[in-house]
Amino acid sequence: MEGRDYPIPRVFCGAKTRAGGRCKQPAMKNGRCRLHGGKSLSGKQHGQYKHGRYTREAIEERRQLNSLLREVAALLRQV
């Protein structure tokens, strides 16, 4: 394979290997191969998704609710 010209430029993963070199697997759209993060899923597409309690949206919603509760408690203490 060395020395041959390919009609399409090949893009390699480039992740650091245990031996200290670079991964030579072909990269996917995100720049990594299937072994180094090419096909990882998140959210509802992931097989381990159960309830969504720790999603970004749920965490932000809880922060806003707690902030509102602190403000209400402060107002009640003033009355």
MIRO-23057 format. One line per field, with one value per atom (N, C-alpha, C): y, z negated, x negated; residue number from 1; residue in three letters. Coordinates in nm, 2 decimals. Atoms other than C-alpha are relative to their C-alpha. Layout:
<recs>
y	Y;...
z	Z;...
x	X;...
lumtor	NUM;...
dolo	ALA;...
</recs>
This chain:
<recs>
y	-0.12;0.00;0.13;-0.12;0.24;0.04;-0.05;0.45;0.01;0.00;0.41;0.13;-0.12;0.72;-0.04;0.02;0.71;0.11;-0.11;0.90;0.09;-0.08;1.01;0.01;-0.01;1.15;-0.08;0.07;0.92;0.08;-0.07;1.06;-0.11;0.09;0.87;0.05;-0.04;0.87;0.09;-0.08;0.99;0.00;0.01;0.90;-0.06;0.05;0.83;-0.15;0.14;0.45;-0.02;0.03;0.28;-0.01;0.01;0.23;0.14;-0.13;0.61;0.05;-0.04;0.62;0.06;-0.05;0.73;-0.11;0.10;0.52;0.02;0.00;0.43;-0.05;0.04;0.34;0.11;-0.11;0.53;0.08;-0.08;0.82;0.01;-0.02;0.88;0.16;-0.14;1.22;0.09;-0.08;1.33;0.00;0.00;1.27;-0.12;0.12;0.95;-0.13;0.13;0.58;-0.06;0.06;0.35;-0.05;0.05;0.23;0.12;-0.11;0.58;0.11;-0.10;0.75;0.03;-0.04;0.74;-0.02;0.03;0.58;0.01;-0.01;0.68;0.07;-0.07;0.77;0.06;-0.07;0.99;0.02;-0.02;1.06;-0.12;0.11;0.85;-0.10;0.09;0.69;-0.11;0.09;0.53;-0.11;0.11;0.19;0.01;-0.01;0.29;0.11;-0.11;0.58;-0.05;0.05;0.53;0.10;-0.09;0.84;0.15;-0.14;1.16;0.09;-0.08;1.27;0.09;-0.07;1.38;0.06;-0.07;1.54;0.15;-0.15;1.90;0.08;-0.08;2.02;-0.02;0.03;1.84;0.07;-0.06;1.97;0.15;-0.15;2.33;0.03;-0.02;2.30;0.00;0.01;2.19;0.12;-0.11;2.47;0.13;-0.11;2.73;-0.01;0.02;2.58;0.02;-0.03;2.58;0.14;-0.15;2.94;0.07;-0.06;3.03;-0.03;0.04;2.84;0.08;-0.08;3.03;0.14;-0.13;3.36;0.01;0.00;3.27;-0.01;0.01;3.16;0.13;-0.12;3.48;0.11;-0.09;3.68;-0.03;0.04;3.48;0.04;-0.04;3.55;0.15;-0.14;3.92;0.04;-0.03;3.91;-0.03
z	0.00;0.00;0.00;0.01;-0.06;0.14;-0.13;0.23;0.11;-0.10;0.41;-0.01;0.00;0.51;-0.01;0.01;0.40;0.07;-0.06;0.60;-0.11;0.11;0.27;-0.11;0.11;0.00;-0.13;0.11;-0.30;-0.13;0.13;-0.65;-0.11;0.11;-0.95;-0.13;0.13;-1.30;-0.08;0.07;-1.46;-0.15;0.15;-1.82;-0.05;0.05;-2.04;-0.05;0.04;-2.09;-0.12;0.12;-2.39;0.02;-0.04;-2.21;0.02;-0.02;-2.17;0.14;-0.14;-1.80;0.03;-0.05;-1.60;0.06;-0.06;-1.51;0.15;-0.15;-1.14;0.06;-0.05;-1.11;0.08;-0.07;-0.86;-0.09;0.08;-1.02;0.05;-0.03;-1.02;0.01;-0.01;-0.98;-0.11;0.12;-1.33;-0.02;0.01;-1.27;-0.08;0.08;-1.48;0.07;-0.05;-1.39;-0.09;0.07;-1.51;-0.14;0.13;-1.80;-0.09;0.08;-1.92;-0.01;0.02;-1.94;0.13;-0.12;-1.59;0.00;-0.01;-1.65;-0.14;0.13;-2.01;0.01;-0.01;-2.06;-0.14;0.12;-2.32;-0.01;0.02;-2.47;0.03;-0.02;-2.37;0.10;-0.09;-2.09;-0.07;0.07;-2.34;-0.07;0.06;-2.48;-0.15;0.14;-2.84;-0.05;0.03;-2.83;-0.08;0.08;-3.10;-0.03;0.05;-3.24;0.04;-0.03;-3.14;-0.12;0.12;-3.50;0.01;0.00;-3.43;0.14;-0.13;-3.08;-0.03;0.02;-3.04;-0.03;0.01;-3.01;-0.14;0.13;-3.33;-0.11;0.10;-3.53;-0.01;-0.01;-3.41;-0.06;0.06;-3.50;-0.15;0.14;-3.85;-0.06;0.06;-3.90;0.00;0.00;-3.79;-0.11;0.10;-4.02;-0.14;0.13;-4.32;-0.02;0.01;-4.25;-0.03;0.03;-4.24;-0.14;0.14;-4.57;-0.10;0.10;-4.74;0.00;-0.01;-4.62;-0.08;0.07;-4.76;-0.15;0.14;-5.09;-0.06;0.05;-5.12;-0.02;0.01;-5.05;-0.12;0.12;-5.32;-0.13;0.12;-5.57;-0.03;0.01;-5.51;-0.05;0.03;-5.57;-0.15
x	-0.08;0.00;-0.08;0.09;-0.29;-0.04;0.04;-0.38;0.10;-0.11;-0.05;0.07;-0.09;0.15;0.14;-0.14;0.51;0.07;-0.08;0.77;0.07;-0.06;0.93;-0.10;0.10;0.71;0.06;-0.04;0.72;-0.02;0.01;0.79;-0.01;0.02;0.66;0.04;-0.05;0.78;-0.10;0.10;0.46;0.01;-0.01;0.56;-0.13;0.12;0.26;0.02;-0.01;0.20;-0.08;0.07;0.07;-0.15;0.15;-0.27;-0.05;0.05;-0.29;0.01;-0.01;-0.23;0.14;-0.13;0.08;0.08;-0.09;0.38;0.00;0.00;0.38;0.12;-0.13;0.74;0.06;-0.06;0.95;0.10;-0.09;1.14;0.14;-0.14;1.51;0.02;-0.03;1.68;-0.05;0.04;1.59;-0.15;0.15;1.22;-0.06;0.05;1.19;0.05;-0.04;1.21;0.11;-0.11;1.48;-0.05;0.05;1.25;-0.03;0.04;1.17;0.11;-0.11;1.51;0.07;-0.06;1.64;0.15;-0.14;1.98;0.07;-0.06;2.06;0.14;-0.13;2.43;0.02;-0.03;2.58;0.15;-0.14;2.92;0.09;-0.10;3.22;-0.05;0.06;3.02;-0.09;0.09;2.79;0.08;-0.07;2.89;0.02;-0.01;2.83;0.09;-0.08;3.07;0.13;-0.11;3.34;0.11;-0.10;3.51;-0.03;0.03;3.33;-0.03;0.02;3.27;-0.13;0.13;2.91;-0.03;0.02;2.96;-0.03;0.03;2.84;0.12;-0.12;3.19;0.06;-0.06;3.31;-0.08;0.09;3.01;0.02;-0.03;3.07;0.13;-0.14;3.44;0.00;0.00;3.36;-0.08;0.07;3.11;0.09;-0.09;3.36;0.11;-0.10;3.63;-0.06;0.06;3.39;-0.03;0.02;3.30;0.13;-0.14;3.67;0.04;-0.04;3.73;-0.08;0.08;3.44;0.05;-0.05;3.58;0.13;-0.13;3.93;-0.03;0.03;3.78;-0.05;0.05;3.59;0.11;-0.12;3.91;0.08;-0.08;4.10;-0.07;0.07;3.83;0.01;-0.01;3.86;0.14;-0.14;4.24;0.03
lumtor	1;1;1;2;2;2;3;3;3;4;4;4;5;5;5;6;6;6;7;7;7;8;8;8;9;9;9;10;10;10;11;11;11;12;12;12;13;13;13;14;14;14;15;15;15;16;16;16;17;17;17;18;18;18;19;19;19;20;20;20;21;21;21;22;22;22;23;23;23;24;24;24;25;25;25;26;26;26;27;27;27;28;28;28;29;29;29;30;30;30;31;31;31;32;32;32;33;33;33;34;34;34;35;35;35;36;36;36;37;37;37;38;38;38;39;39;39;40;40;40;41;41;41;42;42;42;43;43;43;44;44;44;45;45;45;46;46;46;47;47;47;48;48;48;49;49;49;50;50;50;51;51;51;52;52;52;53;53;53;54;54;54;55;55;55;56;56;56;57;57;57;58;58;58;59;59;59;60;60;60;61;61;61;62;62;62;63;63;63;64;64;64;65;65;65;66;66;66;67;67;67;68;68;68;69;69;69;70;70;70;71;71;71;72;72;72;73;73;73;74;74;74;75;75;75;76;76;76;77;77;77;78;78;78;79;79;79
dolo	MET;MET;MET;GLU;GLU;GLU;GLY;GLY;GLY;ARG;ARG;ARG;ASP;ASP;ASP;TYR;TYR;TYR;PRO;PRO;PRO;ILE;ILE;ILE;PRO;PRO;PRO;ARG;ARG;ARG;VAL;VAL;VAL;PHE;PHE;PHE;CYS;CYS;CYS;GLY;GLY;GLY;ALA;ALA;ALA;LYS;LYS;LYS;THR;THR;THR;ARG;ARG;ARG;ALA;ALA;ALA;GLY;GLY;GLY;GLY;GLY;GLY;ARG;ARG;ARG;CYS;CYS;CYS;LYS;LYS;LYS;GLN;GLN;GLN;PRO;PRO;PRO;ALA;ALA;ALA;MET;MET;MET;LYS;LYS;LYS;ASN;ASN;ASN;GLY;GLY;GLY;ARG;ARG;ARG;CYS;CYS;CYS;ARG;ARG;ARG;LEU;LEU;LEU;HIS;HIS;HIS;GLY;GLY;GLY;GLY;GLY;GLY;LYS;LYS;LYS;SER;SER;SER;LEU;LEU;LEU;SER;SER;SER;GLY;GLY;GLY;LYS;LYS;LYS;GLN;GLN;GLN;HIS;HIS;HIS;GLY;GLY;GLY;GLN;GLN;GLN;TYR;TYR;TYR;LYS;LYS;LYS;HIS;HIS;HIS;GLY;GLY;GLY;ARG;ARG;ARG;TYR;TYR;TYR;THR;THR;THR;ARG;ARG;ARG;GLU;GLU;GLU;ALA;ALA;ALA;ILE;ILE;ILE;GLU;GLU;GLU;GLU;GLU;GLU;ARG;ARG;ARG;ARG;ARG;ARG;GLN;GLN;GLN;LEU;LEU;LEU;ASN;ASN;ASN;SER;SER;SER;LEU;LEU;LEU;LEU;LEU;LEU;ARG;ARG;ARG;GLU;GLU;GLU;VAL;VAL;VAL;ALA;ALA;ALA;ALA;ALA;ALA;LEU;LEU;LEU;LEU;LEU;LEU;ARG;ARG;ARG;GLN;GLN;GLN;VAL;VAL;VAL
</recs>
